[in-house]
Amino acid sequence: MRRLVSIATIFAIVPLSLASCSSDKPEESVTLKIAGVYQETFLQSIGYEYMQRHPNVEFEFLPEIPYTDDAGNDIERLFSEEQPDIFVTGANYYAEAVKTGRLASIDPYLRKSKSPGIVPFIDRHLRTYAKDGSLYGYPTAFESSALLYNKTLFDEYHIDYPVNNMTWDNVLKIAGAFPRTDKRDKPILGLLTGTGGDDVGAYLFYRVDDAGMSNNLAIVNPGKNKATVDSQSWLETWKLFLEAYHNGTLGPTALEVSEANEWIDGVAFDDKFRPFLAGNAAMAFADTSLLPYLIGSKKSTGVNWGMVSPPGQYQIHLQIPSIYTINAGSAKKNAAWQLLEFIAGNESTIHQAEHDNRTFGVELKANIKPIEDIFDVDLSPFYISEAANRGIYSSGNDNYLRAYYTNGPLEMNKVLDGDQTIEEALGSLQAAVDAALKSDGSQ
């Protein structure tokens, strides 16, 4: 069902607080057709504020179309049947939308705009989707990860703080330098990596895969359509994490710290974060969803924390949930850009953050500087590393990826059980991925 929302619709419930923005000369009325947003969420965080400043603008929210496995066809159908002025989508559909040629480049608008730019690594990442290197959309926010550390524990045991861009080898060595218990016999985790579970092979395989992605280790050679998982680089990565498991530095059972599994200030934190927030973990990998609790933990739990970029050369946890794009065939491209420019502005960024009512929320704003200024925190560890070629949010529909993620944990468990060597495990995994490539007709 379509719904038209104008300033008249909300006048009675939303006070016009920005009288100084009004003009003696009425602007021409314009209706922007938007596809891909939840109406109320958009209105509360962006739309109402924008219509207060631009009473001539109305929004028409287009109904969601049924999506299929053919993203390109879905987008073509949306643009042909509904003709949106603005299309909001995630990174995977953005890539397909760029290929259709339906989107207008926003570079000409950015060159003339006074609005702050996008976090550079997000800008560069989105440009990789276009053959001409242009930017075809504005991302409102992003998610990524950082390595957190407990300064108190590092100081107590006279261990140097972590730094940006460390190798996995160095991080694991630092984690192994901490004792298993403190002077009061309370458990200490050198590195909190995830909640794990009973399947140790799966736990270790996914840690190995994370490390591989962070160094852009490939699963296949696209030029030769052949698996590359039995390479020397993958072999060294498997050895590194298996050694860390055998010496007690890593492992899902190590995360079952009863003293840490308690509520802090009545807030039930995600299990994987409780040990760090309770002061029982020296380091932890955390995504942006932990930021509200980190700010709180400084005041309420006494955790004196710092953060650096995650180990490896590349960021593997990048996710861009909402990218605002403009229909190249729209007659209202300038009006559409004005909305995007507003979203990118400092005032709107602050308003959206305040509306989230979660300090930062799950996402960081693409215009991040005003957020850093308001909360007096350096968030650069979340965005100083370039995005990996393959990350945890990358599309996993290919047969070879299914073969890789299905067989990897099984092969790791065989190594743990002593049934095969690491080299044999990688050889079997190589064969499974090659077979999947062949079944796809890639070989």
DOTORFI-967856 format. One line per 2 residues: number of its first residue (from 1); for each residue x, y, z of C-alpha. Coordinates in Angstrom, 3 decimals. Each point is the difference from the previous one (the first is absolute). Layout:
NUM> X/Y/Z  ...;
//
This chain:
1> 0.000/0.000/0.000  1.326/3.407/-0.984;
3> -0.120/2.789/2.526  0.563/3.705/-0.547;
5> 1.453/1.912/2.936  0.202/3.790/0.031;
7> 0.675/2.699/2.575  -3.761/0.457/0.368;
9> -0.278/-3.608/1.117  2.372/0.503/2.900;
11> -0.614/3.669/0.855  -2.193/-0.794/2.976;
13> 2.442/-2.411/1.612  3.411/1.370/-0.953;
15> 0.715/3.625/0.982  1.828/2.130/-2.488;
17> 3.080/0.888/2.000  1.963/1.580/-2.814;
19> -1.896/3.124/-0.930  3.212/1.616/-1.175;
21> 0.079/-2.482/-2.871  -3.221/1.321/-1.524;
23> 0.091/2.176/-3.089  -2.139/2.903/-1.221;
25> -0.005/-1.580/-3.453  -1.841/-3.319/-0.112;
27> 1.919/-2.817/-1.631  -1.479/-2.180/-2.695;
29> -1.771/-3.053/1.405  1.705/-3.310/-0.645;
31> -0.889/-3.588/0.826  2.914/-2.384/0.401;
33> -0.783/-3.654/-0.576  2.127/-2.177/2.276;
35> 0.494/-3.760/-0.205  1.795/-2.225/2.473;
37> -0.658/1.657/3.380  -2.211/-0.733/2.974;
39> -2.332/2.972/-0.006  -0.184/0.742/3.722;
41> 3.713/-0.560/0.574  0.851/2.362/-2.850;
43> -2.458/2.661/1.155  1.121/-0.088/3.622;
45> 3.732/0.143/-0.700  0.069/2.144/-3.169;
47> -3.327/0.787/-1.645  -1.813/2.129/2.584;
49> 3.046/2.182/0.599  0.522/0.443/-3.733;
51> -3.629/0.976/-0.638  0.182/2.590/2.766;
53> 2.831/1.644/-1.890  -1.536/-0.585/-3.432;
55> -3.812/0.289/0.288  -0.279/-0.243/-3.779;
57> 1.211/-3.606/0.034  -2.254/-3.033/0.278;
59> 1.062/-3.636/0.164  -1.738/-2.846/-1.765;
61> 1.042/-3.377/1.360  -0.075/-2.745/-2.589;
63> -1.118/-3.517/0.903  2.640/-2.680/0.303;
65> 0.240/-2.192/-3.059  0.382/-3.789/0.307;
67> 3.691/-0.799/-0.324  1.328/-3.053/-1.828;
69> 3.447/-1.549/-0.440  0.599/2.293/-2.985;
71> 0.921/3.314/1.635  0.656/1.762/-3.298;
73> -3.429/-0.922/-1.329  -1.636/1.041/3.285;
75> 1.576/3.436/-0.244  -0.950/0.400/-3.661;
77> -3.588/-0.904/0.877  -0.074/2.467/2.894;
79> 1.292/2.877/-2.122  -2.260/-0.836/-2.944;
81> -3.204/-0.517/1.961  0.359/2.449/2.891;
83> 2.505/2.575/-1.321  1.395/1.062/3.389;
85> 1.933/3.235/0.290  2.051/-1.466/2.839;
87> 0.860/-3.667/0.516  1.446/-1.087/3.352;
89> 1.831/-3.307/0.106  2.801/-1.976/1.627;
91> 3.458/-0.624/-1.414  -0.803/-3.235/-1.861;
93> -3.015/1.446/-1.836  1.934/3.229/-0.536;
95> 2.553/-1.949/-2.026  -2.758/-1.432/-2.193;
97> -1.723/3.374/-0.325  3.227/1.591/-1.241;
99> 0.247/-2.661/-2.720  -3.494/0.799/-1.298;
101> 0.984/3.566/-0.891  -3.121/1.260/1.756;
103> 1.846/2.133/2.551  1.300/3.552/-0.307;
105> 3.570/0.706/1.070  0.040/2.308/3.009;
107> 3.565/1.165/-0.672  -1.118/3.183/-1.834;
109> -2.151/0.903/3.000  2.746/-0.807/2.507;
111> 2.450/2.273/-1.807  -2.360/2.958/0.454;
113> -1.232/-0.938/3.455  1.091/1.555/3.281;
115> -1.119/-3.062/1.936  2.640/-2.091/1.743;
117> 1.359/-2.930/-1.928  -0.401/-3.688/0.678;
119> 2.489/-1.940/2.113  2.770/-0.501/-2.605;
121> 0.228/-3.776/0.196  -3.777/-0.299/-0.529;
123> 0.220/2.349/-2.987  2.817/-2.027/-1.543;
125> -1.781/-3.286/0.660  -3.230/1.070/-1.708;
127> 1.910/1.262/-3.020  1.367/-3.500/-0.615;
129> -3.500/-1.096/-1.049  0.042/2.286/-3.052;
131> 2.220/-0.576/-3.018  0.442/3.748/-0.413;
133> 0.909/0.465/3.683  -2.938/2.338/0.594;
135> -2.111/0.234/3.129  -3.674/-0.762/-0.609;
137> -1.404/0.306/3.493  0.402/1.515/3.446;
139> 0.348/-2.455/2.913  -1.624/1.291/3.169;
141> 1.878/-2.322/2.347  2.267/-3.017/0.265;
143> 0.942/-2.813/2.344  3.491/-1.365/0.577;
145> 2.235/-1.286/2.787  2.953/0.942/2.184;
147> 2.299/-1.647/2.536  -0.738/1.156/3.548;
149> 2.365/-0.351/2.915  -0.179/0.376/3.762;
151> 2.680/2.506/1.016  -0.197/-1.020/3.653;
153> 0.922/-3.614/-0.733  2.789/1.027/-2.375;
155> 1.438/2.341/2.622  -0.295/-2.565/2.788;
157> 2.002/-2.591/-1.930  2.409/2.517/-1.581;
159> -0.959/-0.876/-3.568  0.214/2.608/-2.758;
161> -3.323/1.237/-1.390  -1.085/-1.252/-3.433;
163> 0.491/2.297/-2.995  -1.755/0.429/-3.329;
165> 0.569/-2.468/-2.839  1.563/-2.757/2.068;
167> 0.441/-3.479/-1.437  -2.062/-2.901/1.299;
169> 3.199/-1.622/1.184  0.789/3.001/2.211;
171> -3.536/0.214/1.393  0.010/-3.688/0.924;
173> 3.424/0.334/1.629  -1.267/2.903/2.106;
175> -3.092/-1.995/0.959  2.178/-2.923/1.041;
177> 2.121/2.235/2.234  -2.835/0.431/2.507;
179> -0.401/-2.521/2.824  -3.098/-2.185/-0.018;
181> -1.095/1.332/3.405  0.699/3.153/1.988;
183> 1.318/0.271/3.565  -3.501/-0.679/1.343;
185> -0.339/-3.119/-2.170  -2.525/1.684/-2.257;
187> 0.312/-1.086/-3.648  1.648/2.267/-2.561;
189> -0.506/-0.310/-3.726  2.881/1.287/-2.074;
191> -2.204/0.377/-3.078  -3.777/-0.169/-0.249;
193> -0.868/-1.057/-3.543  -3.553/-1.318/0.199;
195> -2.305/-2.179/2.034  0.960/-3.122/-1.881;
197> -1.852/-3.183/0.915  0.474/-3.740/0.168;
199> 1.386/-0.288/-3.533  3.635/0.949/0.497;
201> 0.825/-0.742/-3.630  -2.601/2.477/-1.227;
203> 1.184/2.600/2.514  3.628/-0.273/-1.126;
205> -0.832/-0.196/-3.695  -1.964/3.250/0.120;
207> 2.822/1.703/1.910  2.420/-1.174/-2.687;
209> -2.369/1.236/-2.687  -0.258/3.403/1.711;
211> 3.779/0.292/0.026  0.207/-1.052/-3.630;
213> -2.606/2.544/-1.083  1.808/2.739/1.935;
215> 3.109/-0.650/-2.105  -1.930/-0.458/-3.266;
217> 0.909/-3.679/-0.299  -2.007/-1.395/-2.888;
219> -2.059/-3.188/-0.028  0.128/-0.231/-3.794;
221> 2.099/1.471/-2.765  -2.634/1.675/-2.202;
223> 2.326/0.099/-2.975  0.616/-3.751/0.036;
225> -3.283/-1.003/1.688  1.947/-2.172/2.407;
227> -0.067/-0.265/3.781  2.916/1.520/1.914;
229> -0.756/-1.168/3.548  3.049/-2.286/0.120;
231> 2.391/2.944/-0.411  2.934/0.655/2.311;
233> -1.741/3.081/1.425  -3.084/-2.000/0.997;
235> 2.218/-2.741/1.433  1.819/2.480/2.232;
237> -3.324/1.487/1.149  -1.390/-3.418/0.962;
239> 3.215/-0.794/1.901  -0.134/3.321/1.850;
241> -3.518/-0.489/1.322  0.380/-3.681/0.810;
243> 3.092/0.827/2.044  -1.933/2.744/1.816;
245> -2.754/-2.495/0.759  2.358/-2.688/1.274;
247> 1.853/2.415/2.303  -3.279/1.261/1.479;
249> -0.017/3.479/-1.542  -3.126/-0.680/-2.067;
251> -2.993/-2.282/0.242  -3.754/0.149/0.523;
253> 0.216/-1.700/3.395  2.249/2.820/1.219;
255> -2.903/2.417/-0.425  -2.141/-1.674/2.660;
257> 1.064/2.386/2.758  -2.637/-0.204/2.714;
259> 1.196/3.090/1.834  -0.526/2.031/-3.175;
261> -3.428/-1.372/-0.866  -1.826/2.441/2.211;
263> -2.141/3.001/-0.793  1.640/3.383/0.261;
265> -2.205/2.770/1.378  -3.054/-2.090/-0.834;
267> 0.810/-0.120/-3.718  0.215/-3.419/-1.632;
269> 2.987/0.286/-2.324  0.604/-2.416/-2.808;
271> 1.851/-3.021/1.381  3.030/0.581/-2.190;
273> 0.586/3.456/1.506  -0.667/-0.650/3.678;
275> 3.516/-1.196/0.892  1.545/3.186/-1.391;
277> -2.504/2.344/1.614  0.420/-1.836/3.300;
279> 3.775/0.534/-0.153  0.878/-3.671/-0.567;
281> 1.334/0.285/-3.565  3.169/1.820/-1.013;
283> -1.053/0.399/-3.640  -3.192/-0.495/-1.980;
285> -1.181/0.317/-3.563  -3.078/2.181/-0.033;
287> -2.271/1.434/-2.635  -1.632/3.408/0.152;
289> -2.982/-1.358/1.953  2.168/-0.095/3.138;
291> 0.745/3.728/-0.018  -2.995/1.073/2.134;
293> 0.997/-2.519/2.656  3.639/1.025/-0.158;
295> -0.852/3.593/0.743  -2.145/-1.177/2.894;
297> 2.593/-2.452/1.249  2.547/2.745/0.560;
299> -2.359/1.616/2.486  -1.738/-2.984/1.571;
301> 2.388/-2.955/-0.023  3.390/1.672/0.219;
303> 1.350/-1.576/-3.189  2.745/2.272/-1.289;
305> -0.003/-0.911/-3.665  1.752/0.982/-3.186;
307> -0.390/-1.166/-3.572  2.079/-0.530/-3.118;
309> -0.720/-1.322/-3.465  -0.554/-3.764/-0.244;
311> 2.995/-2.160/-0.952  0.780/-0.677/-3.614;
313> 0.208/2.427/-2.869  -3.706/0.322/-0.830;
315> -3.359/0.552/1.683  -2.175/-3.118/-0.319;
317> -3.090/1.120/1.939  -1.031/2.846/-2.291;
319> -3.725/0.207/-0.594  -1.822/2.901/-1.670;
321> -3.710/-0.477/0.669  -1.476/3.087/-1.692;
323> 1.262/1.732/-3.123  -2.111/2.825/-1.437;
325> 0.091/0.040/-3.795  -1.618/2.259/-2.611;
327> -1.858/-1.235/-3.055  1.898/1.172/-3.093;
329> -3.332/0.319/-1.814  -1.653/2.140/2.657;
331> -1.058/3.547/-0.851  0.564/0.897/3.654;
333> 3.676/-0.859/0.365  0.863/3.402/1.492;
335> -2.734/-0.296/2.623  1.105/-3.556/0.733;
337> 3.580/1.173/0.466  -1.131/2.725/2.413;
339> -1.414/-2.747/2.208  3.230/-2.002/-0.198;
341> 1.993/3.139/0.774  -2.174/0.599/3.046;
343> 0.544/-3.571/1.202  3.754/0.478/-0.389;
345> 0.071/3.245/1.984  1.286/0.407/3.539;
347> -3.338/1.063/1.508  -1.867/-2.906/-1.539;
349> 2.703/-2.443/1.064  -0.298/1.189/3.594;
351> -3.799/-0.107/-0.173  0.067/-3.579/-1.282;
353> 2.414/-1.041/2.749  -2.202/1.611/2.647;
355> -3.077/-1.679/-1.478  1.712/-3.381/0.257;
357> 0.006/0.606/3.764  2.806/-2.524/0.318;
359> 2.974/2.374/0.067  1.356/-1.515/-3.226;
361> -2.418/-2.794/-0.752  1.085/-3.013/-1.995;
363> 1.343/2.160/-2.815  2.482/2.839/-0.343;
365> -1.002/2.967/-2.138  1.825/0.397/-3.301;
367> 0.573/3.639/0.972  1.789/-1.033/3.168;
369> 1.850/3.163/1.105  -2.882/1.659/1.910;
371> -0.632/-3.257/1.869  3.653/-0.203/1.039;
373> -0.114/3.637/1.116  -3.195/-0.356/2.035;
375> 1.133/-3.081/1.896  3.691/0.970/0.071;
377> 1.165/-3.362/-1.297  2.298/-1.053/-2.828;
379> -1.883/-2.569/-2.071  2.666/-0.327/-2.690;
381> 0.785/-3.662/0.860  -3.358/-0.803/-1.564;
383> 0.851/1.637/-3.316  3.760/0.327/-0.582;
385> 0.412/-3.439/-1.611  -1.086/-0.498/-3.591;
387> -2.853/-2.421/-0.623  0.975/-3.602/-0.714;
389> -0.756/-1.552/-3.384  -2.151/-2.533/1.839;
391> -1.645/0.706/3.344  -2.429/-1.693/2.353;
393> -2.929/1.785/-1.677  1.036/-0.882/-3.541;
395> -2.428/-1.964/-2.106  0.367/-3.737/0.610;
397> -2.237/-1.452/-2.688  2.750/-1.569/-2.109;
399> 0.315/-3.780/0.119  3.724/0.170/0.680;
401> -0.607/2.147/3.098  -2.602/-2.440/1.266;
403> 2.495/-2.812/-0.509  2.692/1.990/1.802;
405> -2.120/0.838/3.045  -1.587/-3.457/0.192;
407> 3.226/-1.987/-0.228  2.340/2.372/1.835;
409> -1.241/-0.725/3.547  -0.077/-3.747/-0.740;
411> 3.607/0.017/-1.162  1.050/2.078/3.011;
413> -1.617/-2.507/2.373  1.900/-2.842/-1.664;
415> 3.236/1.859/0.691  -1.005/0.541/3.634;
417> -0.852/-3.700/0.343  3.406/-0.970/-1.384;
419> -1.508/-1.709/-3.040  1.917/2.107/-2.516;
421> 2.666/2.669/-0.326  -0.692/3.638/-0.806;
423> 1.429/-0.565/-3.464  -2.395/-2.893/-0.579;
425> -2.933/2.090/1.241  0.821/2.796/-2.415;
427> 0.414/-2.499/-2.830  -3.469/-1.418/0.673;
429> -1.491/3.476/0.240  1.724/0.955/-3.246;
431> -1.556/-3.019/-1.716  -3.483/0.830/1.334;
433> 0.172/3.597/-1.227  1.373/-1.084/-3.390;
435> -2.852/-2.499/-0.344  -2.526/2.748/0.733;
437> 1.613/2.246/-2.605  -0.178/-2.822/-2.530;
439> -3.678/-0.657/0.742  -0.650/3.685/-0.690;
441> 1.671/-0.369/-3.389  2.822/2.304/1.096;
443> 2.727/-2.465/-0.899;
//
